[in-house]
Each structure stands twice: as C-alpha cells, then as structure tokens.
Amino acid sequence: MYSWRIIIPKVLANPAHEDLKVDKSIVVHPLKEGFVSRIGEIQGQKADYGKRLSDGKGIHVREYTDCFLVHWDVVDPSADPIGHILNDAPHWIFIGALALFVIVLAGLALSRDAS
C-alpha cells in the first residue's frame, strides 16, 4: 500500500484543480493519514477529504467506489475560506450573486403586491 506522502508530490506536479486518479486498492485511506472529512461540490462521490499543506495549499480527495480523484487547491478552505472561493471556486461568487438578485427581485415583487 502506498502512503499519501508518495501521492501528494505527484498531485502537486499537476496544475491546480487537475485530478489524478488513484486506485483505492493501492493507497491507505486518507482518514488514516491526517486528512479530514470535507464538504465538496456534488460530483457523484461518496465522500470528500482534505489536507492543508504548510504553504496554505490544500489537497482535495474525492472518494468514489473504486478510486480516489485527487487535486490540489491554491488555497485550502480551512486556512482561508474566502481566498479558497476566490482562487479555487469563483463560480460560487456568481451563484451567490444570482441568488441574492433573485431574492431582491422576489422581495420587490412582494412589496408591490402588499401596496
């Protein structure tokens, strides 16, 4: 069985957010090597795990039935949640702004109906 200490440098050799597929049968489960459970975007995975690196980057592991998909994030969400959204998940800014816009429009429509 491989340790994540061997897998992580291979992941970091790729560009940020580029997944490396790791067969589950050849590596120790992430929770046994310092990763913690995380919440990630739903992409059919069973679970998400993360590990903050000393330089503030993060390793993100998505667990599937037979493999792990692993990539690194520019900013680990446990180190800087806003920095993580800005650098690694900027689409959530658009989604949040769109949701706020819809809420404001609905509020305006309700206030006109009440008048």
Stockholm file with secondary structure:
# STOCKHOLM 1.0

chainA/1-115         MYSWRIIIPKVLANPAHEDLKVDKSIVVHPLKEGFVSRIGEIQGQKADYGKRLSDGKGIHVREYTDCFLVHWDVVDPSADPIGHILNDAPHWIFIGALALFVIVLAGLALSRDAS
#=GR chainA/1-115 SS CBCHHHHHHHHHTSCTTCCEEEEGGGBCCGGGGTCEEECCCCSSCSEEEEEECTTSCEEEEEECSSEEEEEEESSCTTTCHHHHHHHHCTHHHHHHHHHHHHHHHHHHHHHHHHC
#=GC SS_cons         CBCHHHHHHHHHTSCTTCCEEEEGGGBCCGGGGTCEEECCCCSSCSEEEEEECTTSCEEEEEECSSEEEEEEESSCTTTCHHHHHHHHCTHHHHHHHHHHHHHHHHHHHHHHHHC
//
